[in-house]
Amino acid sequence: MASYIHLAAFDVKCQLKSAPQISVVASDTNVKYDNTKSQAELDNFDNDTISPYGANVQTHVGGLMSGEVSVSQNIRTLQETYDRADVGCVYVDSIKVDIHITPTIYIANHYPKNGCMYKEIMIHEKKHIKVDRMIVNKYTNIIIKGLDAAFKKAGGYAYGPMKKSE
């Protein structure tokens, strides 16, 4: 109780001086191409595609696109202390989220690179990369709004006052 009275005497309020910068950056590497795998090897790749033909129908994979998506984040905070009151404030200064796609197109090695099937498979697999890029770009603004809403729901971007030891 005494510490709260002590805080009140100095009337420390933790107020954000400027809105934090929130950014979501989408990027990808150059597409890698791999035509060293056999059709049987591509058939055994673990993927999340649901066959439109049903479980009873045997299909073969002539090509596929594998796009690893990685997400990293960085939150920078600032602090200020009030030595006479032995308290401090913590502020969120910036939030950065990086979303990175590493796409690889696999085409079965029995298709000649100058053949029609190879070219059509390539066109199809490049559509998957285009869709991945569209999805990542679409969600950048959704992520920014979601982060802002989550911080506001949790009390905002300023925390304190709290004892300096905390």
C-alpha positions in Angstrom: 0.0 0.0 0.0 2.8 2.4 0.9 4.3 1.9 -2.6 1.1 3.0 -4.3 0.9 6.1 -2.1 4.5 6.7 -3.0 3.6 6.4 -6.7 0.7 8.7 -6.4 2.9 11.4 -4.9 4.9 11.5 -8.1 1.9 11.0 -10.4 3.8 9.0 -13.0 1.8 8.1 -16.0 3.1 5.9 -18.8 1.8 7.5 -22.0 3.0 6.6 -25.4 4.7 9.5 -27.1 4.1 8.2 -30.6 2.3 5.3 -32.2 4.6 2.3 -32.7 5.6 1.4 -36.2 4.1 -1.9 -37.3 5.3 -3.4 -40.5 4.8 -6.7 -42.2 7.3 -7.4 -45.0 6.6 -10.1 -47.6 9.5 -11.4 -49.7 10.6 -14.5 -51.6 13.7 -15.9 -53.1 14.2 -16.7 -56.7 12.4 -19.8 -57.7 14.6 -22.9 -57.6 14.0 -25.6 -60.3 14.6 -29.3 -59.8 14.1 -31.9 -62.5 16.3 -34.5 -60.9 13.5 -36.5 -59.4 11.6 -39.4 -61.0 7.8 -39.4 -61.3 7.7 -42.1 -58.6 9.8 -39.9 -56.2 7.4 -37.0 -56.8 4.4 -39.3 -56.2 5.9 -40.0 -52.7 6.4 -36.3 -51.8 4.4 -35.4 -48.7 1.9 -32.8 -49.7 -1.5 -31.5 -48.5 -3.2 -31.7 -51.9 -6.6 -33.4 -51.8 -7.2 -35.5 -54.9 -10.4 -34.4 -56.8 -10.7 -38.0 -58.1 -11.2 -39.7 -54.7 -9.1 -42.1 -52.7 -9.7 -45.1 -55.1 -8.1 -43.4 -58.1 -4.4 -43.7 -58.6 -2.8 -40.5 -59.9 0.8 -39.6 -60.8 2.6 -36.3 -60.1 4.4 -34.9 -63.1 5.4 -31.8 -61.2 4.8 -29.9 -58.0 5.7 -26.7 -56.3 7.1 -26.7 -52.8 7.0 -23.4 -51.1 8.4 -23.2 -47.6 7.0 -20.2 -45.7 9.0 -18.8 -42.8 7.8 -16.1 -40.4 10.0 -14.1 -38.0 9.2 -11.2 -35.8 11.0 -8.5 -33.9 9.5 -6.2 -31.2 11.6 -3.2 -30.1 10.7 -1.7 -26.8 11.8 1.5 -25.0 11.9 2.2 -21.3 12.1 5.3 -19.2 12.7 5.4 -15.5 11.8 7.8 -12.7 14.5 7.4 -10.1 12.8 9.5 -7.4 9.7 7.3 -7.6 11.8 4.1 -8.2 9.4 3.3 -11.1 9.6 3.0 -14.8 7.5 2.6 -18.0 8.0 0.3 -21.0 6.8 1.2 -24.4 6.4 -0.8 -27.6 8.4 1.2 -30.2 8.1 -1.0 -33.3 6.9 -4.4 -34.4 8.3 -6.0 -37.6 7.1 -9.3 -39.1 8.9 -10.8 -42.0 7.2 -13.5 -44.1 9.5 -15.2 -46.6 8.6 -17.8 -49.3 11.3 -20.1 -50.6 9.7 -21.8 -53.7 11.0 -24.8 -55.6 9.4 -26.2 -58.7 9.9 -30.0 -59.2 9.2 -31.5 -62.6 9.7 -35.2 -63.2 13.0 -36.0 -64.9 11.5 -38.0 -67.8 10.0 -34.9 -69.4 12.3 -33.2 -71.9 12.8 -29.5 -71.0 11.8 -28.4 -74.5 8.7 -30.7 -74.6 5.0 -29.7 -74.4 4.4 -31.5 -71.1 7.3 -29.9 -69.4 6.2 -26.5 -70.5 2.6 -27.0 -69.4 3.6 -28.4 -66.0 5.9 -25.4 -65.6 3.0 -23.0 -66.4 0.8 -24.8 -63.9 3.4 -24.9 -61.1 4.2 -21.1 -61.6 0.5 -20.5 -60.9 0.9 -22.0 -57.4 3.8 -19.6 -56.7 1.6 -16.7 -57.9 -1.2 -17.7 -55.5 1.3 -18.1 -52.6 2.5 -14.6 -53.3 -1.0 -13.2 -53.5 -2.0 -14.8 -50.2 1.1 -13.5 -48.4 0.5 -10.0 -49.7 -3.2 -10.1 -48.9 -2.5 -11.1 -45.3 0.1 -8.4 -44.6 -2.6 -5.8 -43.8 -4.7 -8.3 -41.9 -1.7 -9.1 -39.7 -1.0 -5.4 -39.0 -4.6 -4.9 -38.0 -4.6 -8.1 -35.9 -1.5 -7.1 -34.0 -2.8 -3.6 -33.3 -6.1 -5.0 -32.1 -4.4 -7.6 -29.9 -2.1 -5.0 -28.2 -5.1 -2.6 -27.7 -7.1 -5.4 -26.1 -4.1 -6.2 -23.8 -4.0 -2.7 -22.6 -2.1 -0.9 -25.3 1.5 -0.2 -26.1 2.5 1.4 -22.8 3.0 -0.5 -19.6 3.5 0.8 -16.1 4.3 2.5 -14.0 6.0 -0.5 -12.3 8.8 -0.8 -9.8 12.2 -0.5 -11.5 13.1 -3.9 -10.2 10.2 -5.4 -12.2 
